[in-house]
């Protein structure tokens, strides 16, 4: 990024005519633009001199990116004469085909239906299409048309080469395919100012102001070490996000326990305890009144408790997976004691769902399974054999890197956020580079994107063990291979009624991986496949009228069998889940006493959403 920024200011300076030459007066404004950018860059460089750090992660070090690219290219057969011959012929044919669309070159006369040179860009029929190049500016001039078409052709070839590599261990081949795709995405001409005609057109239209705004956006992100997705200051906890009324009723150094204020006169006797992932903030389930799963559940007459995990700091360096399992058991017991009930319903989302499965196995081993009336799993995995692209980050070298990035005992959440963004690079990285850096557009006020950027730190020791034991070695799937709280973990002992939700398009917890939980349970289970992915597949309120879900009342043995015999239902799956929950036990009690947190005689700590969710 620094190299790109410095290069841009240098190029701008060279494009300005010297004083007294023709056109100099007309370019005074551009001289001012270049001067402003140079001044901004100089101030940034001076500022960074006092903040030098040797902790830059792999993805923030340009030299390492070049090394990664070289490693990828070395494994692809570019030196093969047959491959070179094929690339040359296909490239030459592509260039002639594209130029022919403009009435240029040898094919201009022969090409059936060739467009005139002045034909509207929208009417050109280029061989390859991609939404990154949908703007007519990419077709308005032959140069940019050939440029992006050649890029798309080369992308196809590189990805095809990676897929065709033989004699490589499957895990290594998957890493090569992922690295190739990542490099291909990064090298798009849409990502660079001088090869993006849309950015150049915007610069001309705004007389350079878009360049200045984009440059400022770039340097702001470099200062904070994180890509910005939404307008800073647009959302405030407790004011326009995480606003469902409630109280923090219990806390430990690891988590706070929130109880939400009832919205109905009667509530289900058995309360609901939600465990969100500690790699994100809990308010993904309480974004706003329209999207909030918490508010909706409260309105269904459910007493809802939410765990708010603390973002890790140096004091949490020795935290292990055992501590999170023990915390879940402690929270279960706290809710039971507070409301004087024998059991609770539970929800585990993502990594907290993985942990909840271990918690249920521990309780079963101890003869305490009846503390949990039911468990629901949102996009959670227990068998990591088919865990998707995240496995490309999990090998001995990557695990060792985690240790180097965590000298104080915790992993900075920005590293993890960048890893997740890379999984969907075009959507979560490069589209923002183009919009906010190259075109200088304002950031949107989008609550989901704000949450996505609101990172949390992780205990390094826990994170390292989690990657090694679960993702790399898949030990949770092996009975008694892991232990917690003094007992071995065997998922086959779980007899608790289970509801499993998976997202059809989930790239973090693929549905084929989530499905595998059904193979380890000894009790009744219900599986549901929701439309969309890891977030939108979960956060889909009935009022939105979006997506769909699938159910299958038979006894499928695989996800393919489930899909083949599934019934599709329009809209949100939340009502289906609420019906399933009430079918377990529909006894109701008045919403009074400690069912209303903070009432007379009830000592609470503070209002929801609490302090921990705001910690950095």
Residue pairs with C-beta under 8 A, 6 or more apart in sequence:
1 62
1 218
1 222
2 62
2 222
3 62
4 192
4 193
5 41
5 215
5 218
5 219
6 41
8 37
8 193
8 211
8 215
9 34
9 37
9 38
9 41
11 194
12 30
12 33
12 34
12 37
12 211
13 34
13 38
15 30
16 27
16 30
16 31
16 34
17 23
17 24
17 27
18 24
29 207
29 208
30 207
30 208
33 207
33 208
33 209
33 211
33 212
36 212
37 211
37 212
37 215
40 212
40 215
40 216
40 219
41 215
41 219
44 219
44 222
44 223
47 223
55 405
55 407
57 401
57 405
57 415
57 418
58 64
58 68
58 401
59 65
59 418
59 419
59 422
60 225
60 418
65 186
68 179
68 183
69 183
71 179
72 162
72 176
72 179
72 180
72 183
75 162
75 165
75 176
76 158
76 161
76 162
76 165
76 180
77 83
77 161
78 84
78 161
83 161
87 154
87 157
90 153
90 157
91 150
91 153
94 127
94 146
94 149
94 150
94 153
95 105
95 146
95 150
96 105
96 106
96 107
97 107
97 111
97 127
98 126
98 127
98 142
98 145
98 146
98 149
99 105
99 107
99 108
99 142
99 146
100 106
100 107
100 108
100 110
100 111
100 114
101 111
101 114
101 115
101 119
101 124
101 125
101 126
101 145
102 108
102 115
102 117
102 119
102 124
102 142
102 145
103 114
103 115
103 116
103 117
104 117
104 142
107 114
108 114
113 125
115 123
115 124
115 125
120 136
121 136
121 137
121 138
121 139
121 140
122 136
122 139
124 139
124 145
126 139
126 145
126 149
127 149
128 149
128 152
128 153
128 156
130 148
130 152
132 148
132 188
132 190
132 426
132 430
132 431
133 148
133 152
133 190
135 197
135 198
137 144
137 197
137 198
137 201
138 144
138 145
138 148
138 197
138 198
139 145
140 197
141 197
144 189
144 195
144 197
147 189
147 195
148 189
148 190
151 187
151 188
151 189
155 184
158 180
158 183
158 184
159 177
159 180
159 181
159 184
161 180
162 173
162 176
162 177
162 180
162 181
163 177
165 173
165 176
168 176
171 391
171 395
174 391
174 392
175 392
175 395
178 389
178 392
179 392
182 422
182 425
185 425
185 426
185 429
185 430
186 425
186 430
188 430
189 195
189 196
190 196
190 198
190 430
190 434
191 430
191 433
191 434
191 438
192 438
193 199
193 200
193 203
193 211
193 438
194 200
196 434
196 438
198 434
198 438
198 439
199 210
199 214
199 434
199 438
199 439
202 210
202 438
202 439
202 440
203 210
203 211
206 440
209 440
210 439
210 440
210 441
211 440
212 440
213 440
213 441
214 436
214 437
214 438
214 439
214 440
215 437
215 440
217 228
217 436
217 437
217 440
217 443
218 437
220 228
221 227
221 228
225 414
226 414
226 417
226 418
226 453
226 455
227 418
227 421
227 428
227 429
227 432
227 453
228 432
228 436
228 443
228 453
229 428
229 432
229 443
229 446
229 449
229 450
229 452
229 453
230 443
230 444
230 445
230 446
230 447
230 449
230 450
230 453
231 442
231 443
231 444
231 445
232 443
234 445
234 450
235 241
235 445
235 447
235 450
237 283
237 609
237 613
237 614
238 607
238 608
238 609
240 288
240 447
241 283
241 286
241 287
241 288
241 447
241 450
241 451
242 282
242 283
242 286
242 287
242 608
242 609
242 613
243 286
243 288
243 289
244 260
244 286
244 289
244 292
244 294
244 295
244 298
244 608
245 260
245 261
245 608
246 258
246 259
246 260
246 261
246 306
246 597
246 607
246 608
246 609
247 258
247 259
247 261
247 597
247 598
247 604
247 605
247 606
247 607
247 608
248 256
248 257
248 258
248 308
248 604
248 605
248 606
248 607
248 608
248 610
248 611
249 257
249 258
249 259
249 338
249 597
249 602
249 604
249 605
250 256
250 257
250 331
250 334
250 338
250 605
251 257
251 605
251 610
251 612
252 327
252 330
253 310
253 315
253 316
254 309
254 310
254 316
254 319
254 323
254 324
254 327
255 307
255 308
255 309
255 310
255 327
255 331
255 612
256 307
256 308
256 310
256 605
256 610
256 611
256 612
256 613
257 305
257 306
257 307
257 308
257 331
257 334
257 335
258 305
258 306
258 307
258 308
258 608
258 609
258 610
259 303
259 304
259 305
259 338
259 597
260 294
260 298
260 303
260 304
260 305
260 306
260 597
260 608
261 298
261 596
261 597
261 598
262 298
262 301
262 303
262 591
262 595
262 596
263 295
263 298
263 299
264 298
264 299
264 300
264 301
264 591
265 590
265 591
266 301
266 588
266 589
266 590
266 591
267 301
267 302
267 303
267 588
267 589
267 591
267 595
268 301
268 302
268 303
268 581
268 582
268 585
268 586
268 587
268 588
268 589
269 341
269 585
269 587
269 588
269 589
270 341
270 343
270 344
270 345
270 373
270 584
270 585
270 587
271 302
271 303
271 304
271 305
271 335
271 339
271 341
271 344
271 345
272 297
272 302
272 303
272 304
272 305
272 344
272 345
272 346
272 347
272 581
273 305
273 306
273 307
273 331
273 332
273 335
273 344
273 345
273 346
273 347
274 282
274 285
274 294
274 304
274 305
274 306
274 307
274 346
274 347
274 349
275 307
275 328
275 331
275 346
275 347
275 348
275 349
275 352
275 353
275 355
275 356
276 282
276 284
276 285
276 306
276 307
276 308
276 309
276 349
276 352
277 349
277 350
277 351
277 352
278 309
278 324
278 351
278 352
278 456
278 458
279 350
279 351
279 413
279 416
279 456
279 458
280 350
280 451
280 454
280 456
281 451
281 454
281 456
281 613
282 306
282 307
282 308
282 309
282 609
282 613
283 451
283 609
283 613
284 349
284 448
284 451
284 535
284 538
284 539
285 292
285 293
285 294
285 306
285 349
285 538
285 539
286 292
286 293
286 294
286 295
286 306
286 609
287 447
287 448
287 451
287 539
288 447
289 295
290 541
290 543
290 544
291 447
291 539
291 541
291 544
292 541
293 538
293 539
293 541
293 574
294 304
294 306
296 541
296 542
296 574
297 304
297 578
298 304
300 578
301 588
302 578
302 581
303 339
303 591
303 595
305 331
305 335
305 344
307 327
307 328
307 331
307 352
308 609
308 610
308 612
308 613
309 456
309 612
310 316
310 612
310 615
311 413
311 456
311 457
311 612
311 615
311 616
312 319
312 409
312 410
312 411
312 456
312 457
312 458
312 459
312 460
313 410
313 457
314 408
314 409
314 410
316 409
316 410
316 459
317 408
317 409
317 410
317 459
317 460
317 461
318 409
318 459
318 461
319 459
319 461
319 462
320 459
320 461
320 462
320 465
321 355
321 358
321 462
321 465
321 466
321 469
321 484
322 484
322 485
323 462
324 352
324 355
324 462
325 355
325 358
325 359
325 362
325 484
325 485
326 484
326 485
328 346
328 352
328 355
328 356
328 359
329 359
329 362
329 363
329 485
332 344
332 346
332 359
332 371
332 372
333 371
335 341
335 344
336 342
336 343
336 344
336 371
338 594
339 594
339 595
342 370
342 371
343 370
343 371
343 372
343 373
344 371
344 372
344 373
345 372
345 373
345 374
345 375
345 376
345 581
345 584
346 356
346 372
346 374
346 375
346 376
347 353
347 356
347 375
347 376
347 377
347 378
348 354
348 355
348 356
348 357
348 375
348 376
348 377
348 378
348 380
349 378
349 379
349 380
349 538
350 378
350 379
350 380
350 508
350 509
350 534
351 380
351 466
352 380
353 377
353 378
353 379
353 380
353 381
354 380
354 381
354 382
354 470
354 476
356 375
356 377
356 380
357 377
357 380
357 382
357 476
357 491
357 494
357 517
357 520
358 476
358 482
358 484
358 489
358 491
360 369
360 372
360 375
360 494
360 496
361 489
361 490
361 491
361 493
361 494
362 484
362 485
362 487
362 489
363 369
363 371
363 372
364 493
364 494
364 495
364 496
365 487
365 488
365 489
365 490
365 493
366 487
369 494
369 495
369 496
372 496
373 496
373 497
373 584
373 585
374 496
374 497
374 498
374 499
374 581
374 584
375 496
375 497
375 498
375 499
376 498
376 499
376 500
376 501
376 577
376 581
377 498
377 499
377 500
377 501
377 514
377 517
378 501
378 538
379 501
379 502
379 503
379 506
379 508
379 509
379 514
379 534
379 537
379 538
380 500
380 509
380 514
380 517
381 387
381 509
381 513
381 514
381 516
381 517
382 476
382 477
382 491
382 516
382 517
382 520
383 474
383 476
383 477
383 513
383 516
383 517
383 519
383 520
384 391
384 470
384 471
384 474
384 476
384 477
384 513
385 474
385 477
385 513
385 516
386 510
386 512
386 513
386 516
387 471
387 509
387 510
387 513
388 507
388 508
388 509
388 510
388 513
389 423
389 507
390 419
390 423
390 471
390 508
391 471
393 419
393 467
394 467
394 471
394 472
395 472
398 467
399 464
399 467
399 468
399 472
402 411
402 460
402 463
402 464
402 467
403 460
403 464
405 411
405 412
405 415
406 412
406 460
406 463
409 459
409 460
409 461
410 457
410 458
410 459
410 460
411 457
411 458
411 459
411 460
411 463
412 455
412 457
413 455
413 456
413 457
413 458
414 455
416 455
416 458
417 452
417 453
417 455
420 428
420 508
421 428
421 429
422 429
423 507
423 508
424 507
428 452
435 441
436 443
448 535
448 539
457 616
469 475
469 476
469 482
470 476
475 481
475 482
476 482
476 489
476 491
477 491
477 516
477 520
479 488
479 489
479 490
479 491
479 492
480 488
480 489
480 490
481 488
481 489
482 488
482 489
483 489
491 517
491 520
491 521
492 520
492 521
492 522
493 522
494 520
494 521
494 522
494 523
495 521
495 522
495 523
496 523
497 523
497 524
497 525
497 584
498 517
498 521
498 523
498 524
498 525
498 526
499 525
499 526
499 528
499 577
499 580
499 581
500 514
500 515
500 517
500 518
500 525
500 526
500 527
500 528
501 528
501 530
501 537
501 538
501 573
501 577
502 509
502 511
502 514
502 515
502 527
502 528
502 529
502 530
502 537
503 509
503 511
503 529
503 530
503 531
503 532
503 533
503 534
503 536
503 537
503 538
504 511
504 529
504 530
504 531
504 532
504 533
504 537
504 550
505 531
505 532
505 533
505 537
506 514
506 533
506 534
506 537
507 533
507 534
508 533
508 534
509 534
511 529
511 559
512 559
515 527
515 558
515 559
515 562
517 525
518 525
518 527
526 580
527 552
527 562
528 549
528 550
528 551
528 573
528 576
528 577
529 549
529 550
529 562
529 563
529 566
530 537
530 538
530 540
530 547
530 548
530 549
530 550
530 573
531 537
531 540
531 546
531 547
531 548
531 549
532 540
532 546
532 547
536 546
536 547
537 547
540 546
540 547
540 571
540 572
540 573
540 574
541 572
541 574
542 571
542 572
542 574
542 575
544 571
544 572
545 570
545 571
546 571
546 572
547 571
547 572
548 568
548 569
548 570
548 571
549 568
549 569
549 571
549 572
549 573
549 576
550 562
550 563
550 566
550 567
550 568
550 569
551 566
551 567
551 569
551 576
552 562
552 565
552 566
552 567
553 567
554 565
556 562
556 564
556 565
569 576
589 595
592 599
593 599
594 602
596 602
597 604
598 604
